[in-house]
Amino acid sequence: MNWNGKRVFVTGAGGFIGSHLCERLVGDGADVTAFVHYNSLGRRGWLDESAAIQQIRVIAGDVRDRSRVASAMEGCSAVFHLAALIGIPYSYVAASSYVQTNVMGTLNVLECAREHEVERVVHTSTSEVYGTALRVPIDEQHPLQGQSPYSASKIGADKMAEAFHKSFGLPVAVVRPFNTYGPRQSARALIPTIVTQLLAGNVVRVGHVHPTRDFLYVADTVDGFVRAAEAEGAIGRVINLGTGREIAVGDLVERIAALMGKRADVVSEAQRKRPARSEVERLCASSQLAHEILEWGPHHSLDEGLGKTIAWIGEHRDRFRPQVYAI
């Protein structure tokens, strides 16, 4: 696809992945409308610090407000839907918020995209919808298991996207990244939690140390999103993005500590552990479909991505509170 001058709408644009995606699209020549969550301070999330901000049209709103989404999307031919509540621990205490934002918000985006007859919608899923792996590597045919209110809400959102494609012919591609990490990620995620604690000392407090995850650097995730918007074969499909390599939480702590030249004293805290039947024990992606349809593959090794992430967090230590457990 030639992105030059193409009007693109990005929800969740001020967030971790969304801000990187906006910058990539601007670099590719797109005319980007960034939909950011309204706040009374007028902040635009990470876009406030982006070198590309002057080239981005920013609109504040909430995906739960259908009329606001409709007016903001007008004139756009491609939609990237990333807006969501994503913290798993918070979903245990605020499940209704997740349904309203992740399911109803997605419904609003899909309905508006249908009304505006957009050429492509790329909807963001998550590997959490698979729950604990029943087989490895996890392909797109793996059963979906709602092991947390968050994952259940994302299953609902994914199925709504599927329904709009099957019912109305909406050209939707569902991209399912595994554990994305990188600069700008908040401390509610595992890697920033580990790095910030090691910058402050040697004690690293985590939940369970045995679960495994498949970590994908943010630039590779963004590349998958863009390719999903370009490939005709992506329409109507769910496509995993992952490395096919897994690492346990405890081993990840040691890996990061080694890169930082630190000693890590790991403490497994009860408050950081998910309920037993809610814990996702193992995630490891099959990205064969992404290779075939998108001609996509990750370009960053774990150590390379961790190095860039550690450096960025080190330069922005004032944004983190390592002594606080962020849910």
C-alpha positions in Angstrom: 0.0 0.0 0.0 1.1 3.5 -0.8 0.5 5.4 2.5 1.5 8.8 1.1 -1.5 11.1 1.8 -3.8 8.2 2.9 -6.0 9.3 5.9 -5.6 7.0 8.8 -7.4 6.8 12.1 -5.7 5.4 15.2 -7.5 4.8 18.5 -5.4 4.4 21.6 -2.9 6.6 19.8 -1.4 8.2 22.9 -0.5 4.8 24.4 2.6 2.6 24.3 2.1 0.8 21.0 -0.3 3.4 19.6 2.3 6.2 19.7 4.9 4.1 18.0 2.4 3.1 15.3 1.5 6.8 14.7 5.2 7.6 14.2 5.6 4.8 11.8 2.6 5.8 9.8 3.7 9.4 9.6 7.1 8.2 8.5 5.4 6.2 5.7 3.7 9.4 4.5 0.2 8.8 6.0 -2.1 11.6 7.1 -2.8 10.5 10.7 -5.7 11.3 12.9 -4.8 10.2 16.5 -7.8 9.5 18.8 -6.5 9.8 22.4 -8.4 9.4 25.7 -9.8 12.7 26.9 -8.4 14.2 30.1 -8.9 17.6 31.7 -5.2 18.4 31.4 -5.2 18.2 27.6 -2.4 15.7 27.6 -2.0 13.5 24.5 -0.1 10.6 26.1 3.2 9.7 24.6 2.4 11.8 21.6 3.2 14.9 23.7 6.8 13.9 23.5 6.9 12.7 19.9 8.9 14.4 17.3 6.1 13.7 14.9 3.4 15.5 16.9 3.2 18.5 14.5 2.3 16.1 11.7 -0.5 14.4 13.6 -4.1 15.6 14.0 -5.0 14.8 17.6 -8.6 14.4 18.7 -9.5 13.7 22.3 -12.5 11.5 23.2 -13.5 8.0 24.4 -14.3 5.0 22.3 -17.3 4.4 24.5 -18.8 7.6 22.9 -20.1 6.5 19.5 -20.8 10.0 18.2 -17.3 11.2 19.1 -15.8 8.2 17.3 -17.9 8.8 14.3 -17.0 12.4 13.9 -13.3 11.8 14.5 -13.1 9.0 12.0 -14.8 10.9 9.2 -12.8 11.0 6.0 -10.4 8.2 7.0 -9.9 5.2 4.8 -8.0 2.9 7.2 -8.6 2.4 11.0 -6.2 0.9 13.5 -8.1 0.1 16.7 -5.8 -0.1 19.7 -7.8 1.6 22.4 -8.4 -0.7 25.4 -8.1 -1.2 29.1 -5.3 -3.7 29.4 -4.1 -4.2 33.0 -5.0 -7.7 34.1 -4.9 -7.1 37.9 -7.2 -4.1 37.6 -9.7 -6.2 35.6 -10.3 -8.3 38.7 -11.7 -5.3 40.5 -13.3 -3.3 37.6 -14.6 -5.9 35.2 -17.5 -3.7 34.0 -15.1 -1.1 32.9 -13.4 -3.6 30.7 -16.6 -4.7 29.1 -17.6 -1.1 28.4 -14.3 -0.1 26.9 -13.1 -3.2 25.2 -16.3 -4.7 24.0 -18.7 -1.7 23.6 -15.8 0.5 22.5 -14.9 -1.9 19.8 -18.5 -2.2 18.7 -18.6 1.6 18.3 -15.4 1.6 16.2 -16.7 -1.2 14.0 -20.1 0.4 13.4 -18.5 3.8 12.6 -16.0 2.1 10.2 -18.9 0.4 8.5 -20.8 3.7 8.1 -17.8 5.4 6.7 -17.1 2.5 4.4 -13.4 2.4 5.3 -11.1 0.3 3.3 -9.5 -1.6 6.2 -9.8 -2.0 9.9 -7.0 -3.5 11.9 -8.3 -4.6 15.3 -5.9 -5.4 18.2 -6.2 -8.6 20.0 -3.9 -10.2 22.6 -2.3 -13.5 23.3 -4.1 -13.5 26.7 -7.2 -14.7 24.9 -5.6 -18.1 24.5 -5.1 -18.6 28.2 -2.6 -21.3 29.3 -1.3 -23.1 26.2 -3.0 -26.4 25.5 -0.4 -27.0 22.8 2.8 -25.2 21.7 3.4 -23.3 19.6 0.0 -21.6 19.8 -1.5 -21.1 16.4 -4.7 -19.2 15.5 -6.9 -22.3 15.8 -6.0 -22.7 19.5 -9.1 -22.6 21.7 -9.9 -19.2 23.4 -10.0 -19.3 27.2 -11.2 -16.3 29.3 -9.0 -16.8 32.3 -9.3 -13.1 33.5 -12.0 -10.5 33.0 -9.5 -8.7 30.7 -9.0 -11.7 28.4 -12.8 -12.4 28.4 -13.4 -8.8 27.3 -10.9 -9.1 24.5 -12.4 -12.4 23.3 -15.7 -10.5 23.1 -14.1 -7.7 21.1 -12.3 -10.1 18.8 -15.6 -11.9 18.1 -17.4 -8.7 17.4 -14.8 -7.9 14.8 -15.2 -11.4 13.3 -19.0 -10.9 13.3 -18.8 -7.6 11.5 -16.7 -9.1 8.8 -19.0 -12.2 8.4 -22.2 -10.3 8.7 -21.5 -7.0 6.8 -18.4 -7.7 4.8 -16.4 -5.1 6.8 -12.7 -5.5 5.8 -11.3 -6.4 9.2 -8.0 -8.0 10.1 -7.4 -9.1 13.7 -3.8 -8.8 14.8 -2.9 -10.8 17.9 0.5 -9.7 19.3 2.1 -11.8 22.1 3.9 -9.9 24.9 5.0 -6.6 23.3 7.6 -4.6 25.2 9.9 -1.6 24.6 10.3 2.1 25.3 7.2 3.9 26.7 5.7 0.8 28.3 4.2 1.5 31.7 5.3 -0.1 35.0 2.1 -2.2 35.1 4.0 -4.5 32.6 6.6 -7.1 33.6 9.8 -5.8 31.9 9.5 -2.2 33.1 8.7 -3.5 36.5 11.9 -5.6 36.6 14.1 -2.9 35.1 13.0 -0.1 37.4 13.4 -2.2 40.5 17.0 -3.1 39.4 17.8 0.5 38.8 16.7 1.2 42.4 18.5 -1.8 44.0 18.8 -5.5 43.9 15.5 -6.7 45.1 13.0 -7.6 42.3 9.4 -8.3 43.4 7.3 -10.3 41.0 4.4 -12.7 41.1 4.9 -16.3 40.0 8.3 -16.9 38.5 7.5 -20.1 36.5 5.0 -18.8 33.8 6.6 -18.3 30.3 5.9 -15.6 27.8 6.8 -14.8 24.2 8.2 -11.3 24.2 8.0 -9.2 21.0 9.8 -5.8 20.6 7.4 -2.9 19.9 8.9 -2.0 16.5 8.2 -5.5 15.3 4.6 -5.4 16.6 4.0 -2.1 14.7 5.5 -3.6 11.5 3.0 -6.4 11.8 0.1 -3.9 12.2 1.1 -2.0 9.1 1.5 -5.1 7.0 -1.9 -6.4 8.2 -3.4 -3.2 6.8 -1.6 -3.7 3.5 -2.1 -7.4 2.8 -5.4 -8.4 1.0 -5.0 -11.9 2.5 -5.3 -10.5 6.0 -9.0 -9.5 5.6 -11.2 -11.8 7.7 -8.2 -13.4 9.4 -6.8 -13.6 12.9 -3.0 -13.3 12.7 -0.5 -14.0 15.6 2.6 -11.9 16.0 5.3 -13.5 18.1 8.8 -14.8 18.1 8.1 -18.5 18.8 10.5 -18.4 21.8 9.4 -18.4 25.4 11.2 -17.4 28.6 10.1 -17.9 32.2 9.6 -14.9 34.5 12.4 -15.9 36.8 14.8 -16.5 33.9 13.8 -13.1 32.4 14.8 -11.4 35.7 18.2 -13.0 35.5 18.6 -12.1 31.8 17.8 -8.4 32.5 20.0 -8.3 35.5 22.9 -9.7 33.5 22.4 -7.0 30.8 22.4 -4.4 33.5 25.4 -5.7 35.3 23.4 -6.3 38.4 22.6 -9.0 40.9 18.9 -9.8 41.3 17.3 -11.0 44.5 13.9 -12.3 43.4 11.0 -12.1 45.8 7.7 -13.8 44.7 4.9 -11.6 46.3 1.4 -12.9 46.9 -0.2 -9.6 45.9 1.4 -9.8 42.5 0.2 -13.3 41.8 -2.9 -14.0 39.7 -5.6 -16.3 41.2 -4.5 -19.9 40.6 -7.0 -20.7 37.8 -6.5 -17.3 36.2 -2.8 -17.5 35.8 -1.7 -18.1 32.2 1.1 -20.6 32.7 2.6 -20.7 29.2 2.5 -18.6 26.0 4.5 -19.3 22.9 3.4 -18.2 19.4 3.3 -19.8 16.1 3.6 -16.9 13.6 3.5 -19.1 10.5 0.4 -17.3 9.2 2.1 -13.9 9.6 5.0 -15.2 7.6 2.8 -16.5 4.9 0.2 -13.7 4.6 2.1 -10.6 5.8 5.7 -11.7 4.9 6.4 -10.6 8.5 9.0 -11.7 11.0 10.6 -10.2 14.1 13.8 -8.3 13.5 14.9 -7.7 17.1 16.4 -10.4 19.3 15.3 -10.4 23.0 18.7 -9.1 24.1 18.6 -6.3 21.5 15.1 -5.2 22.5 15.9 -5.4 26.2 19.0 -3.3 25.7 17.0 -0.5 24.0 14.3 -0.8 26.7 16.7 -0.6 29.6 18.5 2.4 28.1 15.1 4.2 27.6 13.9 3.5 31.1 17.3 4.6 32.5 16.8 8.0 30.7 13.2 8.3 32.1 13.5 7.0 35.6 11.5 10.0 37.0 8.4 8.5 35.3 8.5 5.3 37.4 7.9 4.5 41.0 9.7 1.2 41.6 8.5 0.9 45.2 4.8 0.9 44.1 3.0 -2.1 42.7 1.1 -0.7 39.7 -2.0 -2.6 38.7 
